[in-house]
Amino acid sequence: MTEAQTTAELLERFAPILEQIGDTAAARERGRTLPRDEVRALAEAGFGALRCPPGEHGRGVSLATFFEVLIHLGAADSNLPQIWRNHIAFVEDRLQPAADGSNDHWRKVIAGGAVVGGAWSERGTDFGEQNTVLSQAGLLTGTKYYSTGSLFADWISVAAKRGDEHVIAVVPATAPGVEVVDDWPGIGQRTTGSGTARFTGVAVDDVGTFPFLERAPYQDAVYQLVHLATLAGIARAAQRDLVAAVRNRTRAYRHGVGATAREDAQVLAVVGKVAAYAYAAEAAVLTAARALDPVADEAIAGIDPEGVHAATVVVYEAQVAVTELVLQATTLLYDALSSSALDADTQLDRHWRNARTIASHNPRIYKERLVGDWHVNAVAPSLGFAKP
């Protein structure tokens, strides 16, 4: 089966879930309703195990196929891909070879429908510093922020220190001593649950503990690609909603050149520009995902991937382009609409708010410099593994 056939099959398989998610997205946004049922429906349909090997109840799909599906999920509701972001990275880590068999264990857990959240960042600490501690007795204590996905998760991966060693501790989300709070105050991505997680003497066993540096060598690029797929999905959604709004408009401006909005060349030009930006954003994401596929394949096969820096730069190039395209698309759409589009009930503003929020993660200005340094001075970007 070709990549295109696999993608088409998966999109058909997930179509009913994606349709339901899309139909209720604006209502969830208005009421800040957390998409618990939607996350569970995706998990039960096997979404979280798409990258796991076919022999382990996964589909073994390529990164390019996976991220194309993720773009469609982002078009339905941009909060959903971000909720799954830590899970996606966790899966890539568990696809790597491990002599102790621990990754085999976690792939079985994932194939069983489990969802993994993340709690790595802390407020008020320098980059790479951790106040969260895993004691020698195996007890985890600390407070995290930006705990995206953890409110919906069965397991939470937590960055911590055990003595002088940086580790990842994986704990059950319902374990005694775990508290996850929906206190994310951002202007966008409001239903991702990206708030506080507290851990008070939470028991961690050996199979749930990993050295921080033993992660997929391309994980930095995967994390960024999730954001880019989300942005591309937002552009798709903006185009979709703009087209529907223009078709349904019955009035025209006195300076217009058509009897209705759908006959006005000026309005149609705006729609065309938004559609082009959405197309370009999606193309950039999929190009970057295809560049990363051979790197991931080598790493999973136990081969040190020589092309990891070059592929990461492609992802960074996509980040610079996609961020600009999507922020423009989600602003331009208002130029083709009337003042009634400003009604908060339409939730059209969520596209820009969510895009701006995603774009503010790992800001593009730093990636612009890294891309330039690579091309001019052949300086490879740091992959971010020196510190957590």
C-alpha positions as CSV (number, residue, x, y, z in Angstrom):
1,M,0.0,0.0,0.0
2,T,1.4,3.4,-0.9
3,E,1.7,6.3,1.5
4,A,-1.2,8.1,-0.2
5,Q,-3.4,5.0,0.1
6,T,-2.5,4.6,3.7
7,T,-3.3,8.3,4.4
8,A,-6.6,8.1,2.6
9,E,-7.6,4.9,4.5
10,L,-6.7,6.5,7.8
11,L,-8.6,9.7,7.0
12,E,-11.7,7.6,6.1
13,R,-11.3,5.6,9.3
14,F,-11.1,8.7,11.5
15,A,-13.6,10.7,9.5
16,P,-16.6,10.2,11.8
17,I,-14.6,11.2,14.9
18,L,-13.0,14.2,13.1
19,E,-16.5,15.3,11.9
20,Q,-17.9,15.2,15.4
21,I,-14.9,17.0,16.8
22,G,-15.2,19.7,14.2
23,D,-18.9,20.1,14.6
24,T,-18.6,20.8,18.4
25,A,-15.3,22.7,18.4
26,A,-16.7,26.2,18.5
27,A,-19.1,25.3,21.3
28,R,-16.3,23.9,23.4
29,E,-14.3,27.1,22.8
30,R,-17.2,29.3,23.9
31,G,-17.7,27.3,27.1
32,R,-14.1,26.2,27.8
33,T,-15.3,22.7,27.7
34,L,-12.5,20.2,27.9
35,P,-12.5,17.6,25.1
36,R,-12.3,14.6,27.3
37,D,-14.7,12.4,25.3
38,E,-13.0,13.4,22.0
39,V,-9.5,12.4,23.3
40,R,-10.9,9.1,24.5
41,A,-12.6,8.5,21.2
42,L,-9.3,9.0,19.3
43,A,-7.5,6.7,21.7
44,E,-10.0,4.0,21.4
45,A,-9.8,4.3,17.6
46,G,-6.0,3.7,17.8
47,F,-4.8,7.2,17.1
48,G,-2.2,7.1,19.8
49,A,-0.6,3.9,18.4
50,L,-0.4,4.8,14.7
51,R,3.4,4.9,14.8
52,C,3.7,1.7,16.7
53,P,4.7,-1.4,14.7
54,P,1.9,-3.4,13.0
55,G,2.9,-6.5,15.0
56,E,2.2,-4.6,18.2
57,H,-1.3,-3.5,17.3
58,G,-0.1,-0.3,15.7
59,R,-0.1,0.8,12.1
60,G,3.6,1.6,11.6
61,V,2.7,4.7,9.6
62,S,5.4,7.1,8.4
63,L,5.8,10.5,10.0
64,A,4.6,12.1,6.8
65,T,1.3,10.1,6.9
66,F,0.9,10.7,10.6
67,F,1.4,14.5,10.4
68,E,-1.1,14.7,7.5
69,V,-3.7,13.0,9.7
70,L,-2.7,15.4,12.5
71,I,-3.3,18.4,10.2
72,H,-6.9,17.2,9.6
73,L,-7.3,16.9,13.4
74,G,-6.0,20.4,13.8
75,A,-8.5,21.6,11.3
76,A,-11.3,20.0,13.3
77,D,-10.1,21.5,16.6
78,S,-6.6,22.9,17.1
79,N,-6.6,22.0,20.8
80,L,-6.5,18.3,20.1
81,P,-3.1,18.0,18.4
82,Q,-1.5,20.0,21.2
83,I,-3.2,17.7,23.8
84,W,-1.5,14.8,22.0
85,R,1.9,16.5,21.6
86,N,3.6,14.9,24.6
87,H,2.1,11.5,23.8
88,I,3.5,11.7,20.3
89,A,7.0,12.5,21.5
90,F,6.8,9.8,24.1
91,V,5.9,7.2,21.4
92,E,8.9,8.2,19.3
93,D,11.1,7.7,22.4
94,R,9.6,4.3,23.0
95,L,10.2,3.2,19.4
96,Q,13.9,3.5,20.0
97,P,16.0,0.3,20.8
98,A,16.3,-0.4,24.5
99,A,18.4,-3.3,25.9
100,D,16.3,-3.7,29.1
101,G,13.0,-4.2,27.2
102,S,11.3,-1.2,28.9
103,N,10.3,0.3,25.6
104,D,8.6,-2.9,24.6
105,H,6.5,-2.7,27.8
106,W,5.5,0.9,27.0
107,R,4.6,0.2,23.4
108,K,2.2,-2.5,24.7
109,V,0.7,0.1,27.1
110,I,0.2,2.6,24.2
111,A,-1.2,-0.1,21.9
112,G,-3.8,-0.8,24.6
113,G,-5.2,2.7,24.2
114,A,-3.3,4.6,26.9
115,V,-2.7,8.3,26.6
116,V,0.5,9.9,27.9
117,G,0.6,13.5,29.0
118,G,3.7,15.6,30.0
119,A,4.9,17.7,32.8
120,W,8.4,19.1,32.2
121,S,8.4,22.9,32.6
122,E,8.6,24.8,35.9
123,R,7.9,28.4,36.6
124,G,10.7,30.6,37.9
125,T,13.6,28.3,37.1
126,D,16.5,28.8,34.6
127,F,16.4,26.7,31.4
128,G,17.3,23.1,32.2
129,E,16.9,23.5,36.0
130,Q,14.6,21.2,37.9
131,N,13.2,21.6,41.4
132,T,11.1,18.4,40.9
133,V,12.9,15.5,42.7
134,L,12.8,11.8,42.3
135,S,14.2,10.4,45.6
136,Q,16.4,7.4,45.9
137,A,13.3,5.7,47.4
138,G,11.4,6.3,44.2
139,L,9.1,9.1,45.3
140,L,8.4,12.0,43.0
141,T,7.8,15.5,44.4
142,G,7.5,18.8,42.6
143,T,5.2,21.3,40.8
144,K,5.1,21.7,37.0
145,Y,3.4,24.1,34.6
146,Y,2.5,23.8,30.9
147,S,1.4,20.3,31.7
148,T,-0.3,19.9,28.3
149,G,-2.4,16.7,27.9
150,S,-2.1,15.6,31.5
151,L,-5.7,16.3,32.3
152,F,-6.7,13.8,29.7
153,A,-4.0,11.3,30.3
154,D,-3.7,7.8,31.8
155,W,0.1,8.4,32.4
156,I,2.2,11.5,32.8
157,S,5.9,11.8,31.9
158,V,7.6,14.1,34.4
159,A,11.1,15.7,34.1
160,A,12.9,15.4,37.4
161,K,16.3,15.1,39.1
162,R,17.5,12.0,40.9
163,G,20.7,13.1,42.7
164,D,22.8,14.8,40.0
165,E,21.0,12.9,37.1
166,H,18.2,14.3,35.0
167,V,15.5,11.6,34.5
168,I,12.0,11.2,33.1
169,A,9.6,9.6,35.5
170,V,6.3,8.1,34.2
171,V,3.5,7.9,36.7
172,P,-0.2,7.0,36.6
173,A,-2.3,10.1,36.2
174,T,-4.6,8.8,39.0
175,A,-1.9,7.8,41.4
176,P,-2.1,9.1,45.0
177,G,-0.2,12.4,45.2
178,V,-1.0,13.5,41.6
179,E,-3.0,16.7,41.1
180,V,-3.6,18.3,37.7
181,V,-5.4,21.7,37.6
182,D,-7.0,23.4,34.6
183,D,-5.6,26.9,35.3
184,W,-4.1,27.7,31.9
185,P,-4.9,31.5,31.4
186,G,-3.8,31.9,27.8
187,I,-5.7,33.8,25.1
188,G,-5.7,30.7,22.9
189,Q,-5.6,26.9,23.0
190,R,-7.9,27.2,26.0
191,T,-9.0,23.6,26.3
192,T,-5.6,22.0,26.1
193,G,-5.3,21.7,29.9
194,S,-1.9,23.3,29.8
195,G,-1.8,24.3,33.4
196,T,-0.4,23.1,36.8
197,A,0.5,19.6,37.8
198,R,1.6,18.8,41.4
199,F,3.3,15.6,42.5
200,T,3.6,14.8,46.2
201,G,5.5,11.7,47.1
202,V,4.2,9.8,44.0
203,A,5.6,6.3,43.7
204,V,7.7,5.6,40.6
205,D,9.0,2.1,39.6
206,D,12.0,1.2,37.6
207,V,10.1,0.5,34.4
208,G,8.8,4.1,34.6
209,T,12.2,5.8,34.9
210,F,14.4,6.8,32.0
211,P,17.6,8.8,31.7
212,F,16.6,12.2,30.3
213,L,19.3,12.0,27.5
214,E,18.1,8.6,26.2
215,R,15.5,10.0,23.9
216,A,14.9,9.9,20.2
217,P,17.7,12.0,18.6
218,Y,15.1,13.7,16.4
219,Q,12.6,14.5,19.2
220,D,13.2,18.2,19.0
221,A,12.0,18.2,15.4
222,V,9.0,16.1,16.3
223,Y,7.9,18.4,19.0
224,Q,8.1,21.4,16.6
225,L,6.3,19.5,13.8
226,V,3.3,18.9,16.1
227,H,3.0,22.7,16.5
228,L,3.4,23.2,12.7
229,A,0.7,20.6,11.9
230,T,-1.6,22.3,14.3
231,L,-0.9,25.7,12.6
232,A,-1.6,24.2,9.2
233,G,-4.8,22.7,10.5
234,I,-5.8,26.2,11.8
235,A,-5.2,27.6,8.3
236,R,-7.4,24.9,6.8
237,A,-10.2,25.7,9.3
238,A,-9.9,29.5,8.6
239,Q,-10.2,28.8,4.9
240,R,-13.2,26.5,5.5
241,D,-15.0,29.0,7.7
242,L,-14.2,31.9,5.4
243,V,-15.6,30.1,2.4
244,A,-18.8,29.2,4.2
245,A,-19.2,32.8,5.5
246,V,-18.7,34.4,2.1
247,R,-21.2,32.0,0.5
248,N,-23.8,32.8,3.1
249,R,-23.4,36.6,3.0
250,T,-26.5,38.3,1.5
251,R,-25.3,41.9,1.7
252,A,-22.5,43.7,-0.2
253,Y,-20.6,46.8,0.5
254,R,-21.4,50.0,-1.5
255,H,-17.8,50.0,-2.8
256,G,-18.0,46.4,-3.9
257,V,-17.9,45.2,-7.4
258,G,-20.5,42.5,-7.2
259,A,-24.1,42.2,-6.3
260,T,-23.2,39.8,-3.5
261,A,-20.0,38.9,-1.6
262,R,-19.6,35.7,-3.6
263,E,-19.6,37.7,-6.8
264,D,-17.2,40.4,-5.6
265,A,-13.7,40.0,-7.1
266,Q,-12.1,41.8,-4.2
267,V,-13.7,39.4,-1.7
268,L,-12.8,36.4,-3.8
269,A,-9.2,37.6,-4.0
270,V,-9.0,37.5,-0.2
271,V,-10.5,34.0,-0.1
272,G,-7.9,33.0,-2.8
273,K,-5.1,34.4,-0.7
274,V,-6.2,32.6,2.5
275,A,-6.6,29.3,0.5
276,A,-3.1,29.7,-1.0
277,Y,-1.5,30.4,2.4
278,A,-3.3,27.3,3.9
279,Y,-2.0,25.2,1.0
280,A,1.5,26.5,1.3
281,A,1.5,25.9,5.1
282,E,0.4,22.3,4.7
283,A,2.9,21.6,1.9
284,A,5.7,23.0,4.1
285,V,4.7,20.7,7.0
286,L,4.6,17.6,4.9
287,T,7.9,18.4,3.2
288,A,9.5,18.7,6.6
289,A,7.9,15.5,7.8
290,R,9.2,13.6,4.8
291,A,12.7,15.0,5.5
292,L,12.5,13.6,9.0
293,D,11.2,10.1,8.0
294,P,14.6,8.6,7.0
295,V,16.2,10.0,10.2
296,A,13.5,8.4,12.3
297,D,13.8,5.1,10.4
298,E,17.5,4.9,11.0
299,A,17.2,5.8,14.7
300,I,14.5,3.1,15.3
301,A,16.8,0.6,13.5
302,G,19.6,1.4,15.9
303,I,21.6,3.4,13.4
304,D,23.0,6.8,14.4
305,P,21.2,9.1,12.0
306,E,23.7,11.3,10.2
307,G,21.0,13.5,8.7
308,V,19.3,14.6,11.9
309,H,20.7,18.2,11.9
310,A,19.9,18.8,8.2
311,A,16.3,17.4,8.8
312,T,15.9,19.6,11.9
313,V,16.9,22.7,9.9
314,V,14.2,21.8,7.3
315,V,11.7,21.7,10.2
316,Y,12.9,25.1,11.4
317,E,12.6,26.5,7.9
318,A,9.1,25.3,7.8
319,Q,8.4,26.9,11.2
320,V,9.5,30.3,10.0
321,A,7.3,30.0,6.8
322,V,4.3,28.4,8.4
323,T,4.1,30.8,11.3
324,E,4.0,33.8,9.0
325,L,1.5,32.2,6.6
326,V,-1.0,31.1,9.2
327,L,-0.9,34.3,11.2
328,Q,-1.6,36.3,8.0
329,A,-4.3,33.9,6.9
330,T,-6.2,34.1,10.2
331,T,-6.0,37.9,10.1
332,L,-6.9,38.4,6.4
333,L,-10.1,36.4,6.6
334,Y,-11.8,39.4,8.3
335,D,-11.1,41.6,5.3
336,A,-13.6,39.5,3.3
337,L,-16.3,39.6,5.9
338,S,-18.6,42.2,7.4
339,S,-18.7,43.5,11.0
340,S,-21.1,40.7,11.9
341,A,-18.1,38.4,11.7
342,L,-16.9,40.1,14.9
343,D,-19.7,38.6,16.9
344,A,-18.1,36.5,19.6
345,D,-20.6,33.8,19.0
346,T,-19.0,33.0,15.6
347,Q,-15.7,32.1,17.3
348,L,-13.9,33.1,14.1
349,D,-11.4,34.9,16.3
350,R,-10.3,31.5,17.8
351,H,-8.3,30.8,14.7
352,W,-6.0,33.8,15.2
353,R,-5.9,33.4,19.0
354,N,-5.0,29.7,18.7
355,A,-2.4,30.4,16.0
356,R,-0.8,33.2,17.9
357,T,-0.6,31.0,21.0
358,I,1.0,28.1,19.1
359,A,3.4,30.5,17.4
360,S,4.5,31.8,20.7
361,H,5.8,28.4,21.7
362,N,9.5,28.1,20.6
363,P,9.4,31.5,18.9
364,R,10.4,31.7,15.2
365,I,12.9,34.5,15.7
366,Y,15.4,32.0,17.2
367,K,14.9,29.5,14.4
368,E,15.5,32.2,11.8
369,R,19.0,32.7,13.3
370,L,19.7,29.0,13.5
371,V,18.7,28.5,9.9
372,G,20.8,31.3,8.7
373,D,23.8,30.1,10.8
374,W,23.4,26.7,9.2
375,H,23.4,27.9,5.6
376,V,26.1,30.6,6.0
377,N,28.5,29.1,8.6
378,A,27.6,25.4,8.5
379,V,26.8,25.6,12.2
380,A,24.5,22.7,13.2
381,P,21.7,23.6,15.6
382,S,21.7,22.2,19.1
383,L,19.1,19.5,19.4
384,G,18.3,20.6,23.0
385,F,19.5,17.5,24.8
386,A,22.3,19.0,26.9
387,K,19.6,20.0,29.5
388,P,16.0,19.0,29.8
